[in-house]
């Protein structure tokens, strides 16, 4: 400490160093290292830990920025590459008259899944459908209320067929008749009721097939109840959703015009009463969407009418959603009660008039309920062309529910015809999930059939050749026997989902040897992610997600055409 003090005084000039006169006494004086001691106590050394912490945080931010930039560039590049590849299909092989022809009737779940999975290098494929697009039907109720845009849930059929190896002909036409004996399909072009009146010189035709995939779907079942077709809105096609959206806004605007008239109270109540017939997933989801529209949008733009809007769900069975577990049925009913959606079970519709519906309740009483709009979502029935085909085949087709098929989805009583989707009468429920798996199964079957036929042609050539080794023939025969073993269709249930309104959904999923039942907001997020992943293209996924985001930010559009 004394040496440090002396050094400080020397540095300040207050202490002078006297040199000894004798040289040896100078050599015995210890050296003074004041400058090094002073630097150890400098302020720079005290601030060093702070600067070290700042440099670490700066390096972390720089690394995070680089990772974020690389992620954005990679995701953006991948997104652009996929979209570019989707919209710029390459060249295709032409039609080959030596190949067999597969004619596909329809463009629904079964037909589109087949087209997407089919390797058509060994086939000529022709698609005949009254619409030139695939419709994602589970999200149709969202279109009817304005949550989604109509174009977001349709995928043009050519977006799929143009990416196949061989050219696929797509005819926007309606199949009129199937001849199972001569193997021909007669079709009529665009000159029919719900499409354009424009037509070319030839609007009818006939085409021969080697294999026919019959996937025409079904119509809405009306049970021959008077007034259903004349005074109801359906929920089957895109035009049905657009019609319902227009009808709902007509009722709201008409009620707004008469809301100040004290003598029009009963008419306003009628206009704002929305009735949904059918307690299946379609009816439940539509009721939930109607509630969201009233709660999220009408309360803001029509506050004088929002509290007067009523939604009533009519179901003939003892409860709604019979395919779900009892726990989820109770959860749905309690949620509807909270949302003031009236559920009438054990209630049968007897007649539908222009402005009212007559029902028979569980007590057997007949009640007339006025309504502004009524949506009929109660079951399916076969189309006229399906009944015509059943009549031509005869006794092998006697099920009124639809076409009977074997374990390989081949039509009973007819050769080379496969029936999939709602038009087929199987032990499975007529759902999109079943039809999609049937289409994928048939695509694999056709590839295996083509492989077998190519091997048979190869075997014939080997036997005709004189210098063929017996081992080659034996190996080809084994391959033919293996290709001949077709596996029967087996449906794998992936679960059931339904949206019930108020950003809540229910899910009944297979888990181990039982089922996992779930409901609520978390299930709603799972419902959305499941539907987005099921969409057939990145284009549809992007449009649907952007529509959901727009509605969350700006609400639904309440304007009408």
C-alpha positions as CSV (number, residue, x, y, z in Angstrom):
1,X,0.0,0.0,0.0
2,X,2.9,2.4,0.8
3,X,4.4,1.8,-2.7
4,X,1.1,2.6,-4.3
5,X,0.8,5.8,-2.3
6,X,4.3,6.9,-3.3
7,X,3.5,6.1,-7.0
8,X,0.4,8.3,-6.8
9,X,2.4,11.2,-5.3
10,X,5.1,10.9,-7.9
11,X,2.5,10.9,-10.7
12,X,0.9,14.1,-9.2
13,X,4.3,15.8,-8.8
14,X,3.9,16.4,-5.1
15,X,6.8,14.1,-4.3
16,X,10.2,14.3,-5.8
17,X,12.6,11.4,-6.0
18,X,16.1,12.0,-4.7
19,X,18.7,9.9,-6.3
20,X,21.4,8.5,-4.1
21,X,24.9,9.7,-4.6
22,X,26.4,6.3,-4.4
23,X,25.8,4.1,-7.4
24,X,25.2,0.9,-5.4
25,X,22.5,2.5,-3.3
26,X,20.5,3.3,-6.5
27,X,20.7,-0.3,-7.6
28,X,19.1,-1.4,-4.3
29,X,16.1,0.8,-4.7
30,X,13.0,-1.3,-5.7
31,X,11.3,-0.4,-9.1
32,X,8.0,1.5,-9.0
33,X,5.2,0.2,-11.4
34,X,2.5,2.8,-10.9
35,X,1.1,3.0,-14.4
36,X,0.2,-0.8,-14.5
37,X,-1.6,-0.5,-11.1
38,X,-3.4,2.6,-12.3
39,X,-4.8,0.8,-15.5
40,X,-6.2,-2.1,-13.4
41,X,-8.5,0.4,-11.6
42,X,-9.5,2.3,-14.7
43,X,-13.2,2.8,-15.6
44,X,-12.8,0.8,-18.9
45,X,-12.2,-2.4,-16.9
46,X,-15.3,-1.8,-14.8
47,X,-17.5,-1.4,-18.0
48,X,-16.2,-4.5,-19.7
49,X,-18.9,-7.0,-18.5
50,X,-21.7,-4.6,-19.7
51,X,-20.1,-4.4,-23.2
52,X,-19.8,-8.2,-23.2
53,X,-23.5,-8.6,-22.5
54,X,-24.4,-6.1,-25.2
55,X,-22.3,-8.0,-27.8
56,X,-24.0,-11.3,-27.0
57,X,-27.4,-9.8,-27.4
58,X,-26.4,-8.2,-30.6
59,X,-25.1,-11.5,-32.0
60,X,-28.4,-13.2,-31.0
61,X,-30.4,-10.6,-32.8
62,X,-28.2,-10.9,-35.9
63,X,-28.6,-14.7,-35.9
64,X,-32.3,-14.4,-35.4
65,X,-32.6,-12.0,-38.3
66,X,-30.6,-14.2,-40.6
67,X,-32.7,-17.3,-39.7
68,X,-35.9,-15.3,-40.2
69,X,-34.8,-14.0,-43.6
70,X,-33.7,-17.4,-44.8
71,X,-37.0,-18.9,-43.6
72,X,-39.1,-16.2,-45.4
73,X,-37.0,-16.6,-48.6
74,X,-37.3,-20.4,-48.5
75,X,-41.0,-20.4,-47.9
76,X,-41.7,-17.7,-50.5
77,X,-39.6,-19.5,-53.0
78,X,-41.3,-22.9,-52.4
79,X,-44.7,-21.2,-52.6
80,X,-43.9,-19.6,-55.9
81,X,-42.4,-22.8,-57.3
82,X,-45.5,-24.9,-56.4
83,X,-47.9,-22.3,-57.7
84,X,-45.9,-21.9,-60.9
85,X,-45.8,-25.6,-61.4
86,X,-49.5,-25.9,-60.9
87,X,-50.4,-23.2,-63.4
88,X,-47.9,-24.3,-66.1
89,X,-48.5,-27.9,-67.0
90,X,-46.1,-29.6,-69.4
91,X,-46.7,-31.5,-72.6
92,X,-48.8,-34.7,-72.5
93,X,-48.8,-37.9,-74.5
94,X,-51.6,-38.0,-77.1
95,X,-54.6,-40.3,-77.2
96,X,-53.5,-43.8,-78.2
97,X,-56.1,-45.9,-80.1
98,X,-54.4,-49.1,-78.9
99,X,-55.0,-48.2,-75.3
100,X,-58.2,-49.0,-73.4
101,X,-60.6,-46.2,-72.6
102,X,-61.8,-45.3,-69.1
103,X,-64.9,-43.0,-69.1
104,X,-65.5,-41.2,-65.8
105,X,-69.0,-39.8,-65.1
106,X,-69.0,-37.0,-62.6
107,X,-66.6,-34.6,-61.0
108,X,-67.4,-35.1,-57.3
109,X,-65.3,-36.6,-54.5
110,X,-65.0,-40.1,-55.9
111,X,-64.3,-39.0,-59.5
112,X,-61.8,-36.3,-58.6
113,X,-59.9,-38.5,-56.2
114,X,-59.6,-41.1,-59.0
115,X,-58.4,-38.6,-61.5
116,X,-55.8,-37.2,-59.1
117,X,-54.4,-40.6,-58.2
118,X,-54.7,-42.4,-61.5
119,X,-51.6,-43.1,-63.6
120,X,-53.1,-42.9,-67.1
121,X,-50.1,-43.8,-69.1
122,X,-51.8,-47.1,-70.0
123,X,-55.3,-45.6,-70.5
124,X,-57.2,-43.1,-72.5
125,X,-59.4,-41.2,-70.1
126,X,-62.6,-39.2,-70.8
127,X,-64.5,-37.2,-68.1
128,X,-68.2,-36.3,-68.6
129,X,-69.7,-34.0,-66.0
130,X,-72.4,-31.2,-66.0
131,X,-69.9,-29.0,-64.2
132,X,-66.2,-28.6,-65.1
133,X,-65.0,-28.2,-61.5
134,X,-64.7,-30.1,-58.2
135,X,-66.8,-28.6,-55.3
136,X,-65.5,-29.0,-51.8
137,X,-69.0,-29.6,-50.3
138,X,-68.1,-29.6,-46.5
139,X,-67.5,-25.9,-46.7
140,X,-70.6,-25.1,-48.7
141,X,-72.5,-23.7,-45.7
142,X,-69.7,-21.2,-45.2
143,X,-70.3,-19.9,-48.8
144,X,-74.0,-19.6,-48.2
145,X,-73.5,-17.2,-45.3
146,X,-70.6,-15.2,-46.8
147,X,-67.7,-16.6,-44.7
148,X,-66.0,-17.9,-47.8
149,X,-66.1,-16.8,-51.5
150,X,-67.6,-19.3,-53.9
151,X,-64.5,-19.5,-56.0
152,X,-62.4,-20.5,-53.0
153,X,-63.8,-24.0,-52.7
154,X,-64.0,-25.0,-56.3
155,X,-61.1,-26.6,-58.3
156,X,-61.4,-26.7,-62.1
157,X,-61.2,-30.3,-63.3
158,X,-58.6,-29.4,-65.9
159,X,-56.2,-28.2,-63.1
160,X,-56.0,-31.9,-62.4
161,X,-56.3,-33.6,-65.8
162,X,-53.7,-31.3,-67.5
163,X,-51.0,-32.6,-65.1
164,X,-51.6,-36.2,-66.1
165,X,-49.1,-38.1,-68.4
166,X,-51.6,-38.6,-71.2
167,X,-54.2,-36.2,-72.5
168,X,-57.6,-36.4,-70.7
169,X,-60.7,-35.2,-72.5
170,X,-63.1,-33.2,-70.3
171,X,-66.7,-32.7,-71.6
172,X,-69.0,-30.4,-69.7
173,X,-72.1,-32.4,-70.5
174,X,-74.8,-34.4,-68.8
175,X,-74.8,-38.2,-69.2
176,X,-78.3,-39.2,-70.4
177,X,-78.0,-43.0,-70.8
178,X,-75.6,-45.9,-70.1
179,X,-75.8,-49.0,-72.3
180,X,-74.1,-51.8,-70.3
181,X,-74.4,-54.3,-73.2
182,X,-72.8,-52.2,-76.0
183,X,-70.6,-50.3,-73.5
184,X,-71.6,-46.8,-74.6
185,X,-72.5,-43.6,-72.8
186,X,-74.9,-41.1,-74.4
187,X,-74.5,-37.5,-73.2
188,X,-76.0,-34.1,-73.9
189,X,-74.0,-30.9,-74.0
190,X,-74.5,-27.5,-72.4
191,X,-78.0,-26.9,-73.6
192,X,-79.8,-27.8,-70.3
193,X,-81.5,-26.0,-67.6
194,X,-78.9,-24.7,-65.2
195,X,-76.1,-23.8,-67.6
196,X,-75.6,-21.5,-70.5
197,X,-78.0,-21.6,-73.5
198,X,-75.0,-21.2,-75.8
199,X,-74.3,-24.4,-77.7
200,X,-72.2,-25.6,-80.7
201,X,-73.3,-27.4,-83.8
202,X,-73.3,-30.7,-81.9
203,X,-74.5,-30.8,-78.3
204,X,-75.1,-34.5,-78.0
205,X,-72.8,-37.5,-78.5
206,X,-72.0,-41.1,-77.6
207,X,-68.7,-42.7,-76.6
208,X,-67.6,-46.2,-76.1
209,X,-65.8,-47.4,-73.0
210,X,-63.8,-50.3,-71.8
211,X,-64.2,-49.3,-68.2
212,X,-66.8,-47.0,-66.8
213,X,-66.5,-45.3,-63.5
214,X,-70.0,-44.3,-62.5
215,X,-69.8,-41.4,-60.0
216,X,-72.8,-39.3,-60.7
217,X,-73.7,-38.7,-57.1
218,X,-77.3,-38.3,-55.9
219,X,-80.1,-35.8,-55.6
220,X,-81.7,-34.3,-52.5
221,X,-84.4,-36.5,-51.1
222,X,-87.7,-34.7,-50.8
223,X,-89.8,-37.7,-49.7
224,X,-92.6,-36.5,-52.0
225,X,-93.6,-33.8,-49.5
226,X,-95.7,-31.1,-51.2
227,X,-93.9,-27.8,-51.7
228,X,-90.3,-28.9,-51.0
229,X,-89.0,-28.3,-54.5
230,X,-91.1,-25.1,-55.0
231,X,-90.5,-23.2,-51.7
232,X,-87.2,-24.5,-50.3
233,X,-83.5,-23.8,-50.7
234,X,-81.2,-26.8,-51.0
235,X,-77.6,-27.2,-50.0
236,X,-76.2,-29.6,-52.6
237,X,-74.6,-27.5,-55.4
238,X,-72.8,-24.1,-55.6
239,X,-75.8,-22.5,-57.1
240,X,-77.8,-23.6,-54.0
241,X,-75.4,-21.7,-51.7
242,X,-75.5,-18.6,-53.8
243,X,-79.3,-18.7,-53.9
244,X,-79.5,-19.1,-50.2
245,X,-77.2,-16.1,-49.6
246,X,-79.4,-13.9,-51.8
247,X,-82.6,-15.1,-50.2
248,X,-81.3,-14.4,-46.7
249,X,-80.3,-10.9,-47.6
250,X,-83.7,-10.4,-49.3
251,X,-85.4,-11.3,-46.1
252,X,-83.2,-9.0,-44.0
253,X,-83.6,-6.0,-46.4
254,X,-87.4,-6.5,-46.6
255,X,-87.6,-6.7,-42.8
256,X,-85.6,-3.5,-42.5
257,X,-87.9,-1.7,-44.9
258,X,-90.9,-2.6,-42.7
259,X,-89.3,-2.3,-39.3
260,X,-90.8,1.1,-38.7
261,X,-94.3,0.1,-39.7
262,X,-96.3,-0.8,-36.5
263,X,-98.7,-2.9,-38.6
264,X,-96.0,-5.1,-40.1
265,X,-94.7,-6.7,-36.9
266,X,-95.9,-10.2,-37.7
267,X,-94.5,-10.0,-41.3
268,X,-91.1,-8.8,-39.9
269,X,-91.0,-11.8,-37.5
270,X,-91.8,-14.1,-40.4
271,X,-89.1,-12.7,-42.6
272,X,-86.5,-13.0,-39.9
273,X,-87.4,-16.7,-39.1
274,X,-84.9,-19.1,-40.7
275,X,-85.8,-22.8,-40.7
276,X,-83.3,-25.6,-41.4
277,X,-84.7,-29.1,-42.1
278,X,-82.3,-31.9,-41.4
279,X,-80.2,-32.6,-38.3
280,X,-77.2,-34.0,-40.1
281,X,-73.8,-32.3,-40.4
282,X,-75.0,-30.1,-43.2
283,X,-78.0,-28.8,-41.2
284,X,-76.0,-28.4,-38.0
285,X,-73.1,-26.4,-39.7
286,X,-75.6,-24.2,-41.6
287,X,-77.4,-23.4,-38.4
288,X,-74.1,-22.5,-36.7
289,X,-73.1,-20.3,-39.6
290,X,-76.4,-18.5,-39.5
291,X,-75.9,-17.8,-35.8
292,X,-72.4,-16.4,-36.5
293,X,-73.7,-14.2,-39.2
294,X,-76.4,-12.7,-36.9
295,X,-74.1,-12.4,-33.9
296,X,-71.0,-11.0,-35.7
297,X,-72.4,-8.9,-38.5
298,X,-76.1,-8.2,-38.2
299,X,-75.7,-6.8,-34.7
300,X,-73.3,-4.2,-36.2
301,X,-75.1,-3.2,-39.4
302,X,-78.8,-4.1,-38.6
303,X,-78.9,-3.5,-34.8
304,X,-82.7,-3.0,-34.9
305,X,-83.2,-6.4,-36.5
306,X,-80.5,-8.7,-35.0
307,X,-82.4,-9.5,-31.8
308,X,-85.5,-10.5,-33.8
309,X,-83.7,-13.1,-36.0
310,X,-84.6,-16.7,-35.1
311,X,-83.1,-20.0,-36.3
312,X,-85.0,-23.2,-36.0
313,X,-83.7,-26.7,-36.7
314,X,-86.2,-29.5,-37.5
315,X,-85.2,-33.2,-37.3
316,X,-87.5,-36.2,-37.5
317,X,-85.2,-38.5,-35.5
318,X,-85.0,-38.4,-31.7
319,X,-81.7,-36.4,-31.8
320,X,-79.4,-34.6,-34.2
321,X,-76.1,-35.9,-35.5
322,X,-76.9,-39.6,-35.1
323,X,-73.4,-40.6,-36.4
324,X,-71.7,-38.8,-33.4
325,X,-71.4,-40.0,-29.8
326,X,-74.0,-39.2,-27.2
327,X,-71.6,-36.9,-25.4
328,X,-71.1,-34.7,-28.5
329,X,-74.8,-34.7,-29.3
330,X,-75.5,-33.3,-25.8
331,X,-72.7,-30.8,-26.2
332,X,-74.2,-29.6,-29.5
333,X,-77.6,-29.3,-28.1
334,X,-76.4,-27.3,-25.1
335,X,-74.4,-25.0,-27.4
336,X,-77.4,-24.4,-29.6
337,X,-79.5,-23.6,-26.6
338,X,-76.9,-21.0,-25.5
339,X,-76.9,-19.5,-29.0
340,X,-80.8,-19.4,-29.0
341,X,-81.1,-21.9,-31.9
342,X,-84.3,-23.8,-31.4
343,X,-84.1,-27.6,-32.0
344,X,-87.3,-29.5,-32.8
345,X,-86.6,-33.3,-32.7
346,X,-89.2,-36.0,-33.4
347,X,-90.8,-33.4,-35.7
348,X,-91.9,-34.3,-39.3
349,X,-92.5,-31.9,-42.1
350,X,-95.9,-32.5,-43.8
351,X,-96.2,-29.6,-46.2
352,X,-94.3,-26.5,-47.2
353,X,-96.2,-23.4,-48.4
354,X,-94.8,-20.2,-49.8
355,X,-94.5,-18.5,-46.4
356,X,-95.0,-21.3,-43.9
357,X,-94.3,-24.9,-43.1
358,X,-96.7,-27.4,-41.5
359,X,-95.1,-29.8,-39.1
360,X,-96.3,-32.6,-36.9
361,X,-94.6,-32.5,-33.5
362,X,-93.8,-35.4,-31.2
363,X,-97.3,-35.1,-29.6
364,X,-98.9,-35.7,-33.0
365,X,-100.2,-32.1,-33.2
366,X,-100.0,-30.2,-36.5
367,X,-98.4,-26.8,-36.2
368,X,-97.9,-24.1,-38.9
369,X,-94.8,-22.0,-38.6
370,X,-94.2,-18.9,-40.8
371,X,-90.7,-18.5,-42.2
372,X,-88.7,-16.1,-44.4
373,X,-86.3,-18.8,-45.7
374,X,-86.3,-22.6,-45.4
375,X,-83.4,-24.8,-46.2
376,X,-83.9,-28.5,-47.0
377,X,-80.9,-30.7,-46.1
378,X,-82.6,-34.0,-45.4
379,X,-81.1,-37.0,-47.3
380,X,-80.2,-38.3,-50.8
381,X,-81.9,-40.2,-53.5
382,X,-80.6,-41.6,-56.8
383,X,-80.8,-39.7,-60.0
384,X,-83.0,-40.7,-63.0
385,X,-80.0,-42.0,-65.0
386,X,-79.2,-44.3,-62.1
387,X,-82.7,-45.7,-61.9
388,X,-82.6,-46.2,-65.7
389,X,-79.3,-48.1,-65.4
390,X,-80.7,-50.3,-62.6
391,X,-83.7,-51.1,-64.8
392,X,-81.5,-52.2,-67.7
393,X,-79.4,-54.5,-65.6
394,X,-82.5,-56.2,-64.0
395,X,-82.7,-58.4,-61.0
396,X,-79.1,-57.9,-59.9
397,X,-79.9,-54.3,-59.1
398,X,-82.9,-54.3,-56.8
399,X,-81.8,-52.0,-54.0
400,X,-83.8,-48.7,-53.9
401,X,-80.9,-47.0,-52.1
402,X,-78.6,-47.2,-55.1
403,X,-76.4,-49.4,-57.2
404,X,-75.2,-52.7,-55.7
405,X,-71.4,-53.4,-56.0
406,X,-69.1,-56.2,-55.0
407,X,-66.1,-56.1,-52.8
408,X,-64.1,-54.6,-55.6
409,X,-66.6,-51.8,-56.3
410,X,-67.7,-53.5,-59.6
411,X,-71.3,-53.2,-60.5
412,X,-73.3,-56.4,-60.0
413,X,-74.8,-57.6,-63.2
414,X,-72.6,-55.5,-65.5
415,X,-69.1,-56.0,-66.8
416,X,-66.6,-53.2,-66.7
417,X,-68.7,-50.7,-64.7
418,X,-67.5,-49.5,-61.3
419,X,-69.8,-47.4,-59.0
420,X,-68.4,-45.1,-56.3
421,X,-69.8,-42.3,-54.1
422,X,-73.4,-41.5,-53.2
423,X,-74.8,-43.4,-56.1
424,X,-73.6,-46.8,-54.8
425,X,-75.4,-48.7,-52.0
426,X,-72.8,-50.0,-49.7
427,X,-72.5,-50.7,-46.0
428,X,-70.8,-47.3,-45.5
429,X,-72.4,-43.9,-45.0
430,X,-72.6,-41.8,-48.1
431,X,-70.0,-39.3,-47.1
432,X,-67.2,-37.5,-48.9
433,X,-64.6,-39.5,-46.9
434,X,-66.0,-42.8,-48.3
435,X,-66.1,-41.6,-51.9
436,X,-62.6,-40.2,-51.7
437,X,-61.2,-43.5,-50.5
438,X,-63.1,-45.4,-53.1
439,X,-61.7,-43.2,-55.9
440,X,-58.1,-43.7,-54.6
441,X,-58.7,-47.5,-54.4
442,X,-60.0,-47.6,-58.0
443,X,-56.9,-45.7,-59.2
444,X,-54.7,-48.3,-57.7
445,X,-56.8,-51.1,-59.1
446,X,-56.6,-49.7,-62.7
447,X,-52.8,-49.6,-62.4
448,X,-52.7,-53.2,-61.3
449,X,-55.1,-54.3,-64.1
450,X,-52.9,-52.5,-66.7
451,X,-49.8,-54.1,-65.3
452,X,-51.5,-57.6,-65.6
453,X,-52.5,-56.9,-69.2
454,X,-49.0,-55.8,-70.1
455,X,-47.5,-58.9,-68.5
456,X,-50.0,-61.1,-70.4
457,X,-49.0,-59.4,-73.7
458,X,-45.3,-59.9,-72.8
459,X,-46.0,-63.6,-72.0
460,X,-47.7,-64.1,-75.4
461,X,-44.7,-62.5,-77.1
462,X,-42.3,-64.8,-75.2
463,X,-44.2,-67.9,-76.1
464,X,-44.2,-66.9,-79.8
465,X,-40.5,-66.4,-79.7
466,X,-38.4,-69.5,-80.5
467,X,-35.3,-68.6,-78.5
468,X,-37.1,-67.7,-75.2
469,X,-35.6,-69.2,-72.1
470,X,-38.1,-71.2,-69.9
471,X,-37.0,-69.2,-66.9
472,X,-38.3,-66.0,-68.5
473,X,-41.7,-67.5,-69.1
474,X,-41.9,-68.9,-65.6
475,X,-41.0,-65.5,-64.1
476,X,-43.6,-63.7,-66.2
477,X,-46.3,-66.2,-65.2
478,X,-45.4,-65.6,-61.5
479,X,-45.7,-61.9,-62.0
480,X,-49.1,-62.4,-63.7
481,X,-50.4,-64.5,-60.8
482,X,-49.3,-61.8,-58.4
483,X,-50.9,-59.0,-60.4
484,X,-54.2,-61.0,-60.6
485,X,-54.7,-61.0,-56.8
486,X,-56.8,-57.8,-56.4
487,X,-57.4,-56.7,-52.9
488,X,-61.1,-55.8,-51.9
489,X,-62.0,-52.3,-50.9
490,X,-61.7,-51.6,-47.2
491,X,-62.9,-48.3,-45.7
492,X,-60.7,-46.7,-43.0
493,X,-62.8,-44.3,-40.9
494,X,-60.7,-41.2,-40.1
495,X,-63.3,-39.6,-37.8
496,X,-66.2,-37.2,-38.1
497,X,-66.1,-33.4,-37.7
498,X,-68.8,-30.7,-37.6
499,X,-68.9,-26.9,-36.9
500,X,-71.6,-25.8,-34.4
501,X,-71.1,-22.0,-34.4
502,X,-69.5,-19.5,-32.0
503,X,-66.1,-20.7,-33.1
504,X,-66.8,-24.2,-31.7
505,X,-66.6,-27.6,-33.4
506,X,-67.0,-31.2,-32.4
507,X,-64.8,-34.2,-33.4
508,X,-65.4,-37.9,-33.0
509,X,-62.1,-39.5,-33.9
510,X,-60.9,-43.1,-33.7
511,X,-58.3,-43.7,-31.1
512,X,-56.7,-47.1,-30.3
513,X,-59.7,-49.4,-29.9
514,X,-62.2,-46.7,-29.2
515,X,-63.2,-43.2,-30.0
516,X,-61.9,-39.8,-28.8
517,X,-64.7,-37.2,-28.5
518,X,-63.8,-33.5,-28.3
519,X,-65.6,-30.2,-28.6
520,X,-64.9,-26.5,-28.2
521,X,-62.6,-23.8,-29.5
522,X,-59.5,-26.1,-29.7
523,X,-61.5,-28.5,-31.8
524,X,-62.6,-25.6,-34.0
525,X,-59.0,-24.9,-34.8
526,X,-58.5,-28.6,-35.6
527,X,-61.6,-28.6,-37.8
528,X,-60.2,-25.7,-39.8
529,X,-56.8,-27.3,-40.1
530,X,-58.3,-30.6,-41.2
531,X,-60.4,-29.0,-43.9
532,X,-57.5,-26.9,-45.2
533,X,-55.3,-30.0,-45.5
534,X,-58.1,-31.9,-47.3
535,X,-58.4,-29.3,-50.1
536,X,-56.9,-30.5,-53.3
537,X,-54.5,-27.7,-54.2
538,X,-52.4,-25.0,-52.7
539,X,-54.5,-22.5,-54.6
540,X,-57.7,-23.5,-52.7
541,X,-55.8,-23.6,-49.4
542,X,-54.5,-20.1,-49.9
543,X,-57.9,-18.7,-50.9
544,X,-59.8,-20.3,-48.0
545,X,-57.3,-19.1,-45.4
546,X,-57.3,-15.6,-46.8
547,X,-61.1,-15.6,-46.8
548,X,-61.1,-16.6,-43.1
549,X,-58.6,-13.8,-42.4
550,X,-60.7,-11.2,-44.3
551,X,-63.8,-12.1,-42.4
552,X,-61.9,-11.9,-39.1
553,X,-60.6,-8.4,-39.9
554,X,-63.5,-6.9,-41.9
555,X,-66.6,-9.1,-41.2
556,X,-68.9,-10.7,-43.8
557,X,-70.2,-8.7,-46.7
558,X,-73.8,-7.8,-46.3
559,X,-74.4,-6.4,-49.8
560,X,-76.5,-8.2,-52.3
561,X,-76.5,-8.3,-56.1
